[in-house]
Amino acid sequence: MPVPSPLPRGGGGVLPQPRPAGDDAMRPVAPPPRVSRVYADGSALSRYLVGAPCREQWLAWTAEHESQLVTTPLGLTELRRVAQPRGVEATGVAHDVEERVEVIRFSDQTLKAATKVSGVLPPFVALHIGAALAHPDVSSVATYEVQLAQVSALHGLTVVSPGWPSSWWEREG
């Protein structure tokens, strides 16, 4: 007894394509919207520590925005430097912050941007602004440092300093 061929009669040798179901239609998929990020330096991250100035305002702000924060190893080093003399509890808080906040690396673009401001800023402050300017999603800088706030504002970045008056850096220095 002959075995039936899976090919259609007429010998085309090609199976016809089935019609797509109505819900199989290819719809263009839009890329997810980019999330605006906030670069946080050590002066901002240290506001997580008990006894820090403006801690309550910082915690209230981060309750809504912490997922937007990014920092660098430098920001974490500054946080640890402030936490260490305060004891085990503060060191634990710093460790928890390290686990929750996204850490970005220094790239060639970071260093290039930092060199553009290194004539007016100390080297570590220049690295902070370089990281903020080089990251494509960063639109704001969280800081309580006057020089970083001033240069961030000059570069069109929004300065975030919960607990301090709006545009406080303009009255400083």
Salt bridges, closest charged atoms under 4 A:
GLU56 OE2 - ARG55 NH1 3.69
GLU66 OE1 - ARG100 NE 3.03
GLU78 OE1 - HIS128 NE2 2.96
GLU98 OE2 - ARG80 NE 2.73
GLU99 OE2 - HIS95 NE2 3.76
GLU102 OE1 - ARG37 NH2 2.79
ASP137 OD1 - ARG34 NE 2.60
